[in-house]
Each structure stands twice: as structure tokens, then as C-alpha cells.
Amino acid sequence: MNPTPAYRICHRTNAHLFLLPVLCFVLISFPGNRACANEIFTINTADKAPYSTADNSGIYDVIILQIFKNLGIKTTINHLKSARSIENVDLGIDDAEYARIKGLTSRYPNIRIVDEKLLDFSFTAFAKDPSLVISSWEDLAGHSVAFIQGWKIYEMNVKETVSTVIVSSQKELFQVLLHDHVDVILYERLRGLDYMKREHIKGITALKTPLSVRGMYLYVNQRHEKIIPDLESSLREMKEKGQYRAIIDSFSR
């Protein structure tokens, strides 16, 4: 990878504020410096296993950490609820957020997409009745449906239903189906299957055809817009050199 410019991440230092302009000037004048005064790039996620875990060993976690490591940027990952995770980045409280579909800047005007796909998500309906045919948003008409608050793809596309229940966690999501409060729940296929396996849940099926398969992306707050090309380049190089594929394959063994 070609040397990348030093990055100026200087929005949360509490002491000696009068020195920041001078210090940042010195730091960005030398190659290899990526942050200002030991600032840490805070990255939010609402993803669950197998994509993200509390110890940052999920598929997305490993990819994201490597992207920033390649650029010499110190990072920390915050695991938050879905709505708060992205809202904090839009408000400038945190620096970045993953993984989200394209097209969110109209709702969150202060975020910018890193336009190199992290992975594909299969947005899928789960039901007790495996004979249900739900392969489009229109097929949800006539059914009671539940999904987790903050999942923008569902908020934007679930329109005509008998009823719509919004829950706050994956545990609640599967419970409302197990207790027959809804006919269908909407989730991501691998996340749902992983959760059912870990919780030994039986009697629920991931319906065969996804409602949508969408690429998932990293977003950053607009103040970091200048580093987006380098983030994209870092991820592309990981793919070209086989590092990305090695990470994906390590989770399918």
C-alpha cells in the first residue's frame, strides 16, 4: 500500500487545548503519524455474532480493525443498540459505525459512506410455518411482523402488515415469535441462525428466499471525510492480497 497521509483526529482531548493547533501541525507534518495526541478513533456497531462479538472477534470486527491497523490509526469498538450506534456518529459523539446499507445519508446528513463493501447481508424472514412464501416486501401483507428498532432497511420497507411490532433486542425478537405474538420476524440470516444455535431454539425456520441481499458498509462522521479514500484503499488491498478472504474463510471452518 502506498504511504497514506497523517490523520488529524483531535476532537476529544481535554487538557492543554491551546497547544492543539501547534501539536497537530507538528504531527501531520511527519509521515506515519495517524492521530493527534494519542486520540483513538471510536467505532460503533450494533451487530451481533457471528459478525460482531463483545471481545471484537466477529467477522466484521476483525475486518474493521485490520483496515484501520493498515493505516496506523488507533481504534476502539463500542457495542451499542442499533439506533444509538448510528445516531452517535451522526451527532459527532463517535467517529464511525458499521455495518449499514447504502443510502443512509438522507436520514443522517452528517455521516459519509466508505464505499467499499464489507460483506453481503441476507435480510430474511423467520417463521414457525416453513411453508410460508415470503420473498418480497409485498409478501408481508396479511401477516403480523416484528423487527428490531433501528434496522433501517425494515423501517424503510415494511409498509403493509396486519400489525408491526418493534422490539429492542434479538432475544425479544425471537420471543415474540416463539409465543405466537407475530407470524413473522425479520432479521439477518446468519445472525438469526447463529442465535438459534447458541440458544438451542427449535421450531423456527429461516425462510428460503431473502427479502433483500444488500452490501454492508462502514460510515464515518463527515469530519473524517478526507480519510475515506484511504479506508477504501485499505479494504481493497486486503481483498486483492487475500487477507480479506482468509478472514472470511476462518469463520466457515
WOWO-V197463 format. One record per residue. N is the residue number from 0. RES is the residue in three letters. PHI is phi in degrees with one decimal (999 if undefined). PSI is psi as a letter, one per 30 degrees, with the letter a starting at -180 (999 if undefined). OMEGA is omega in whole degrees, 0 to 359 (none if undefined). Layout:
n: [N | N]
res: [RES | RES]
phi: [PHI | PHI]
psi: [PSI | PSI]
omega: [OMEGA | OMEGA]
This chain:
n: [0 | 1 | 2 | 3 | 4 | 5 | 6 | 7 | 8 | 9 | 10 | 11 | 12 | 13 | 14 | 15 | 16 | 17 | 18 | 19 | 20 | 21 | 22 | 23 | 24 | 25 | 26 | 27 | 28 | 29 | 30 | 31 | 32 | 33 | 34 | 35 | 36 | 37 | 38 | 39 | 40 | 41 | 42 | 43 | 44 | 45 | 46 | 47 | 48 | 49 | 50 | 51 | 52 | 53 | 54 | 55 | 56 | 57 | 58 | 59 | 60 | 61 | 62 | 63 | 64 | 65 | 66 | 67 | 68 | 69 | 70 | 71 | 72 | 73 | 74 | 75 | 76 | 77 | 78 | 79 | 80 | 81 | 82 | 83 | 84 | 85 | 86 | 87 | 88 | 89 | 90 | 91 | 92 | 93 | 94 | 95 | 96 | 97 | 98 | 99 | 100 | 101 | 102 | 103 | 104 | 105 | 106 | 107 | 108 | 109 | 110 | 111 | 112 | 113 | 114 | 115 | 116 | 117 | 118 | 119 | 120 | 121 | 122 | 123 | 124 | 125 | 126 | 127 | 128 | 129 | 130 | 131 | 132 | 133 | 134 | 135 | 136 | 137 | 138 | 139 | 140 | 141 | 142 | 143 | 144 | 145 | 146 | 147 | 148 | 149 | 150 | 151 | 152 | 153 | 154 | 155 | 156 | 157 | 158 | 159 | 160 | 161 | 162 | 163 | 164 | 165 | 166 | 167 | 168 | 169 | 170 | 171 | 172 | 173 | 174 | 175 | 176 | 177 | 178 | 179 | 180 | 181 | 182 | 183 | 184 | 185 | 186 | 187 | 188 | 189 | 190 | 191 | 192 | 193 | 194 | 195 | 196 | 197 | 198 | 199 | 200 | 201 | 202 | 203 | 204 | 205 | 206 | 207 | 208 | 209 | 210 | 211 | 212 | 213 | 214 | 215 | 216 | 217 | 218 | 219 | 220 | 221 | 222 | 223 | 224 | 225 | 226 | 227 | 228 | 229 | 230 | 231 | 232 | 233 | 234 | 235 | 236 | 237 | 238 | 239 | 240 | 241 | 242 | 243 | 244 | 245 | 246 | 247 | 248 | 249 | 250 | 251 | 252]
res: [MET | ASN | PRO | THR | PRO | ALA | TYR | ARG | ILE | CYS | HIS | ARG | THR | ASN | ALA | HIS | LEU | PHE | LEU | LEU | PRO | VAL | LEU | CYS | PHE | VAL | LEU | ILE | SER | PHE | PRO | GLY | ASN | ARG | ALA | CYS | ALA | ASN | GLU | ILE | PHE | THR | ILE | ASN | THR | ALA | ASP | LYS | ALA | PRO | TYR | SER | THR | ALA | ASP | ASN | SER | GLY | ILE | TYR | ASP | VAL | ILE | ILE | LEU | GLN | ILE | PHE | LYS | ASN | LEU | GLY | ILE | LYS | THR | THR | ILE | ASN | HIS | LEU | LYS | SER | ALA | ARG | SER | ILE | GLU | ASN | VAL | ASP | LEU | GLY | ILE | ASP | ASP | ALA | GLU | TYR | ALA | ARG | ILE | LYS | GLY | LEU | THR | SER | ARG | TYR | PRO | ASN | ILE | ARG | ILE | VAL | ASP | GLU | LYS | LEU | LEU | ASP | PHE | SER | PHE | THR | ALA | PHE | ALA | LYS | ASP | PRO | SER | LEU | VAL | ILE | SER | SER | TRP | GLU | ASP | LEU | ALA | GLY | HIS | SER | VAL | ALA | PHE | ILE | GLN | GLY | TRP | LYS | ILE | TYR | GLU | MET | ASN | VAL | LYS | GLU | THR | VAL | SER | THR | VAL | ILE | VAL | SER | SER | GLN | LYS | GLU | LEU | PHE | GLN | VAL | LEU | LEU | HIS | ASP | HIS | VAL | ASP | VAL | ILE | LEU | TYR | GLU | ARG | LEU | ARG | GLY | LEU | ASP | TYR | MET | LYS | ARG | GLU | HIS | ILE | LYS | GLY | ILE | THR | ALA | LEU | LYS | THR | PRO | LEU | SER | VAL | ARG | GLY | MET | TYR | LEU | TYR | VAL | ASN | GLN | ARG | HIS | GLU | LYS | ILE | ILE | PRO | ASP | LEU | GLU | SER | SER | LEU | ARG | GLU | MET | LYS | GLU | LYS | GLY | GLN | TYR | ARG | ALA | ILE | ILE | ASP | SER | PHE | SER | ARG]
phi: [999 | -67.3 | -56.4 | -107.4 | -67.8 | -69.2 | -110.3 | -108.3 | -121.0 | -130.4 | -104.3 | -131.8 | -74.3 | -96.0 | -111.0 | 53.3 | -61.9 | -68.8 | -88.9 | -58.7 | -57.8 | -68.8 | -62.6 | -64.8 | -62.1 | -65.3 | -64.4 | -79.3 | -83.0 | -118.2 | -59.5 | 97.4 | -82.1 | -116.0 | -139.4 | -103.5 | 53.1 | 64.6 | -63.8 | -113.8 | -77.5 | -92.0 | -121.3 | -99.9 | -151.7 | -112.6 | -71.1 | -118.4 | -58.2 | -88.2 | -81.2 | -145.8 | -133.8 | -60.4 | -95.5 | 61.6 | -112.8 | -75.0 | -56.8 | -63.8 | -55.7 | -64.9 | -64.1 | -61.4 | -61.3 | -70.3 | -55.2 | -74.0 | -61.6 | -59.1 | -98.6 | 73.3 | -100.1 | -72.2 | -134.8 | -140.9 | -108.8 | -104.2 | -101.0 | -126.3 | -66.1 | -57.2 | -65.3 | -66.0 | -55.8 | -82.4 | -62.8 | -62.8 | -75.1 | -61.9 | -80.0 | 85.5 | -70.2 | -124.1 | -94.7 | -154.1 | -154.2 | -145.1 | -110.2 | -133.8 | -72.0 | -70.0 | 88.8 | -96.1 | -70.0 | -70.0 | -86.2 | -125.8 | -69.4 | -102.3 | -112.1 | -132.3 | -82.0 | -91.5 | -86.0 | -137.0 | -62.5 | -78.6 | -172.0 | -94.1 | -108.3 | -104.1 | -81.6 | -128.6 | -90.7 | -115.9 | -150.6 | -77.4 | -93.0 | -69.2 | -84.2 | -61.2 | -111.0 | -132.3 | -126.4 | -147.6 | -60.8 | -64.0 | -68.8 | -76.1 | -59.0 | 92.8 | -122.6 | -88.0 | -133.2 | -133.6 | -152.2 | -86.0 | -56.6 | 98.3 | -80.2 | -64.4 | -61.6 | -77.6 | -58.9 | -84.4 | -115.3 | -83.4 | -116.1 | -100.2 | -141.4 | -64.9 | -159.1 | -128.5 | -109.3 | -104.7 | -114.4 | -109.3 | -155.1 | -67.5 | -61.4 | -61.4 | -57.8 | -75.4 | -67.2 | -65.9 | -77.6 | -58.5 | -95.5 | 61.6 | -80.6 | -139.5 | -86.1 | -141.9 | -118.1 | -115.3 | -156.9 | -90.7 | -55.6 | -65.6 | -63.2 | -66.3 | -65.0 | -64.0 | -63.9 | -62.7 | -66.0 | -67.2 | -96.1 | 56.6 | -88.2 | -116.6 | 86.1 | -121.1 | -119.0 | -81.0 | -63.9 | -62.4 | -97.8 | -64.0 | -67.2 | -161.8 | -116.2 | -130.7 | -68.7 | -115.2 | -135.8 | -90.5 | -119.0 | -125.9 | -64.5 | -57.5 | -69.0 | -104.4 | -56.7 | -67.1 | -92.2 | -56.4 | -57.2 | -73.0 | -64.4 | -62.6 | -64.5 | -61.8 | -69.1 | -61.1 | -66.7 | -60.1 | -68.6 | -65.8 | -91.4 | 89.5 | -65.7 | -62.8 | -61.2 | -63.4 | -64.9 | -60.5 | -63.2 | -64.8 | -93.9 | -109.6 | -80.3]
psi: [k | k | k | l | l | k | k | j | i | h | f | g | k | f | l | h | f | f | f | e | e | e | e | e | e | e | e | f | f | k | k | f | k | f | l | k | h | g | k | k | j | k | k | l | k | g | l | l | k | g | e | k | l | f | g | h | g | l | e | e | e | e | e | e | e | e | e | e | e | f | g | g | k | k | l | k | k | k | j | l | l | e | e | e | e | e | e | e | e | e | f | g | e | l | e | l | k | l | k | l | l | l | g | f | f | e | e | i | f | g | l | k | k | j | h | j | k | e | l | k | k | j | j | k | k | k | l | e | j | f | f | k | j | j | g | l | e | f | f | f | k | f | l | k | k | k | l | k | k | f | j | e | e | e | e | f | f | j | d | j | l | e | l | k | k | k | l | f | l | e | e | e | e | f | e | f | e | e | g | h | f | l | e | k | l | k | a | k | e | e | e | e | e | e | e | e | e | e | g | h | k | l | g | k | k | j | l | e | k | k | e | k | j | k | k | k | l | k | k | l | k | f | f | g | e | f | f | e | e | e | e | e | e | e | e | e | e | e | e | e | f | f | e | e | e | e | e | e | e | f | f | g | 999]
omega: [178 | 179 | 181 | 181 | 177 | 184 | 184 | 182 | 195 | 189 | 183 | 178 | 187 | 186 | 175 | 184 | 182 | 180 | 187 | 181 | 180 | 182 | 180 | 178 | 180 | 184 | 184 | 178 | 184 | 178 | 176 | 176 | 186 | 183 | 183 | 172 | 176 | 175 | 181 | 179 | 184 | 185 | 181 | 171 | 173 | 183 | 180 | 178 | 5 | 184 | 179 | 181 | 183 | 180 | 175 | 180 | 178 | 183 | 181 | 182 | 183 | 179 | 182 | 181 | 180 | 178 | 183 | 177 | 178 | 181 | 178 | 181 | 177 | 184 | 168 | 181 | 175 | 178 | 188 | 172 | 190 | 183 | 182 | 183 | 181 | 180 | 179 | 178 | 177 | 180 | 180 | 178 | 177 | 192 | 186 | 181 | 177 | 350 | 186 | 175 | 173 | 170 | 183 | 184 | 176 | 177 | 183 | 190 | 183 | 177 | 180 | 183 | 167 | 196 | 170 | 190 | 174 | 185 | 173 | 173 | 173 | 181 | 198 | 172 | 175 | 182 | 173 | 181 | 184 | 181 | 178 | 176 | 179 | 183 | 177 | 180 | 181 | 181 | 179 | 177 | 181 | 180 | 169 | 193 | 174 | 171 | 185 | 178 | 177 | 177 | 191 | 181 | 178 | 178 | 183 | 190 | 180 | 186 | 187 | 176 | 172 | 174 | 179 | 180 | 178 | 181 | 186 | 182 | 178 | 177 | 177 | 182 | 182 | 179 | 181 | 175 | 179 | 181 | 174 | 175 | 176 | 177 | 190 | 169 | 183 | 183 | 175 | 191 | 184 | 178 | 180 | 180 | 178 | 180 | 180 | 178 | 182 | 183 | 178 | 180 | 179 | 172 | 176 | 182 | 169 | 183 | 195 | 186 | 178 | 172 | 180 | 171 | 187 | 172 | 182 | 192 | 171 | 172 | 175 | 172 | 186 | 181 | 179 | 184 | 184 | 181 | 181 | 179 | 180 | 176 | 178 | 180 | 180 | 180 | 178 | 181 | 175 | 179 | 183 | 184 | 177 | 182 | 180 | 181 | 179 | 178 | 180 | 182 | 181 | 179 | 182 | 180 | none]
